Every structure is written in C-alpha cells, then in structure tokens.
Amino acid sequence: MNVTKPRMARDRKNVDTPLRCPICEGALVNTVIRDIGGVTADIIWQMHAGECPEHGWFQAEIVSRPPREIFPVDRPFGIARRMEIDGEEIFSFPTVWNFEPPQAARQRVDPFEPRFWRVQRSLRR
C-alpha cells in the first residue's frame, strides 16, 4: 500500500506581511507568503509578495534575516519588471537592513520587524 503524506500549504494568501510598497509605503493587497523551507529547523526561508493598487507587484525574500532588497515583479513570484522613477530605471529597492553595520547585522533580530523592511530613502533623489 502506497500512502502519501498530506501536502502542507506552501502559499498563504491575503495575510499580514511587513512588506509595504517601496514607493508610497502603503499597505499591499493580494498578499502572498510562500514558505520555501529551511536548511535547518531554525532557519526561516520565505518569499513575501503583494500588490500596490497604484504601483504594481513587489516581492522580497527572507532567509532568517530581514530582506536586503524589495523587487518590482510582474506577478507574485514572477520575473522582475523594469520601473522608471523620475527618469531613473529602478530594478530593486534596498532596505534599511541592507545598510546595517556588520556588527549589528550579525546580531539575532526578528526577521519580521517592520522597521528593517523599510526602503532606504537617502538613495533616492
């Protein structure tokens, strides 16, 4: 007898996520969190995606740390899309976490802490 294990839901839809629109900082709709799995029991590996009604779809990946970048995409977990803001092509939006000093980045942090998911505004003109 061949018994298969029930599949765990990989995607959770319309759930809360710290991901916000990197342009207007608004809450996203149609959110999806995909659990990718982990290398070990204490490593979280997820993709977060959501849609800004005005600016389109965005996604970010976390691997036990807040995301370093937020990417504009054509659909959840799709390909990166080209954006132009004030005449400048944007392929990703670096987050505050990307600029943490090395000693702070090595500390254990909550990967879902919203302040680390914010876009580093000083890079934008």
Backbone torsions as a table, in degrees:
resi	resn	phi	psi	omega
1	MET	NA	129.8	-179.6
2	ASN	-100.8	110.9	-179.4
3	VAL	-107.1	125.8	177.9
4	THR	-101.8	145.4	177.8
5	LYS	-75.8	145.0	175.0
6	PRO	-64.8	140.3	-179.8
7	ARG	-79.2	136.4	175.1
8	MET	-78.6	143.7	177.3
9	ALA	-66.1	122.9	178.9
10	ARG	-81.5	-33.3	-176.2
11	ASP	-111.6	135.6	171.7
12	ARG	-114.4	125.7	-174.1
13	LYS	-106.9	149.0	178.4
14	ASN	54.1	50.3	-179.2
15	VAL	-115.2	162.4	177.4
16	ASP	-71.3	140.0	176.8
17	THR	-146.6	148.3	175.5
18	PRO	-71.4	-9.3	179.7
19	LEU	-65.9	130.2	177.6
20	ARG	-127.4	165.5	175.4
21	CYS	-62.7	125.3	-178.8
22	PRO	-72.4	-9.4	-179.1
23	ILE	-95.4	-53.2	-176.0
24	CYS	-106.1	-5.0	-178.8
25	GLU	64.9	15.3	178.9
26	GLY	-76.6	157.5	175.8
27	ALA	-65.5	146.3	-179.5
28	LEU	-95.0	153.9	176.4
29	VAL	-111.0	170.6	179.2
30	ASN	52.7	39.1	-176.6
31	THR	-69.5	149.2	178.5
32	VAL	-141.6	134.2	171.0
33	ILE	-118.0	123.6	178.5
34	ARG	-106.1	120.6	174.5
35	ASP	-81.4	116.0	-178.6
36	ILE	-85.6	-29.9	-177.6
37	GLY	118.6	-172.0	-179.0
38	GLY	-144.6	155.5	176.5
39	VAL	-75.2	-39.6	176.1
40	THR	-132.3	173.1	-175.5
41	ALA	-63.2	-27.6	-175.8
42	ASP	-100.0	9.9	178.6
43	ILE	-106.4	121.8	178.0
44	ILE	-93.0	129.4	177.0
45	TRP	-131.9	111.9	-176.2
46	GLN	-141.1	155.5	168.1
47	MET	-114.1	133.1	176.6
48	HIS	-113.6	134.0	178.2
49	ALA	-139.4	152.5	177.3
50	GLY	-167.0	164.7	-175.3
51	GLU	-114.8	128.7	170.1
52	CYS	-90.4	125.3	-179.1
53	PRO	-56.4	-27.4	-178.1
54	GLU	-94.8	-34.6	-171.2
55	HIS	-114.9	-0.2	175.1
56	GLY	94.2	-163.3	-174.6
57	TRP	-86.4	145.2	176.4
58	PHE	-139.4	155.5	175.6
59	GLN	-148.9	160.1	178.1
60	ALA	-147.5	151.1	179.2
61	GLU	-113.1	137.6	173.7
62	ILE	-123.1	139.0	173.7
63	VAL	-131.7	80.6	-179.7
64	SER	62.9	4.5	175.7
65	ARG	-137.9	157.6	174.6
66	PRO	-59.6	158.2	-178.0
67	PRO	-70.3	146.7	176.0
68	ARG	-85.4	-25.2	-177.6
69	GLU	-145.4	154.4	172.0
70	ILE	-117.6	132.7	-174.8
71	PHE	-112.6	136.1	168.9
72	PRO	-74.8	134.3	-178.7
73	VAL	-132.7	164.0	-178.8
74	ASP	-81.0	-20.3	177.8
75	ARG	-168.0	169.2	179.4
76	PRO	-55.9	126.6	177.6
77	PHE	62.6	23.3	179.1
78	GLY	-92.0	-160.6	-178.6
79	ILE	-86.0	154.8	178.3
80	ALA	-63.6	144.1	177.5
81	ARG	-115.6	153.0	179.2
82	ARG	-80.6	133.8	174.6
83	MET	-125.6	151.0	175.1
84	GLU	-127.8	125.7	178.4
85	ILE	-126.5	122.3	-177.8
86	ASP	50.9	42.3	178.0
87	GLY	77.6	4.0	-178.4
88	GLU	-112.9	131.5	177.3
89	GLU	-72.9	133.7	179.8
90	ILE	-122.1	126.8	178.6
91	PHE	-110.1	-20.1	176.4
92	SER	-160.5	160.3	179.5
93	PHE	-117.7	108.0	179.2
94	PRO	-64.8	138.6	178.7
95	THR	-92.5	168.7	176.9
96	VAL	-57.8	-37.0	-179.1
97	TRP	-58.6	-33.3	179.9
98	ASN	-61.7	-21.5	-175.3
99	PHE	-109.7	10.1	176.1
100	GLU	-64.9	141.0	176.3
101	PRO	-62.7	150.3	-176.0
102	PRO	-52.0	-40.6	-178.9
103	GLN	-65.8	-34.5	177.4
104	ALA	-74.6	-37.8	-178.3
105	ALA	-68.0	-23.0	178.5
106	ARG	-81.5	-14.6	179.3
107	GLN	-73.4	153.0	175.6
108	ARG	-72.3	127.3	178.6
109	VAL	-132.3	161.9	174.2
110	ASP	-76.7	115.1	-176.9
111	PRO	-66.1	-11.0	-179.5
112	PHE	-102.2	9.3	178.7
113	GLU	-64.9	113.5	-174.1
114	PRO	-55.8	-32.9	-176.7
115	ARG	-63.4	-28.5	179.0
116	PHE	-77.8	-15.9	-178.8
117	TRP	-88.9	-6.5	-179.1
118	ARG	-70.3	147.6	-179.8
119	VAL	-76.9	139.1	177.5
120	GLN	-72.2	101.8	-172.8
121	ARG	-73.3	-23.8	-175.9
122	SER	-64.7	-15.7	179.4
123	LEU	-81.3	-19.7	-179.2
124	ARG	-86.4	144.7	179.1
125	ARG	-81.8	NA	NA
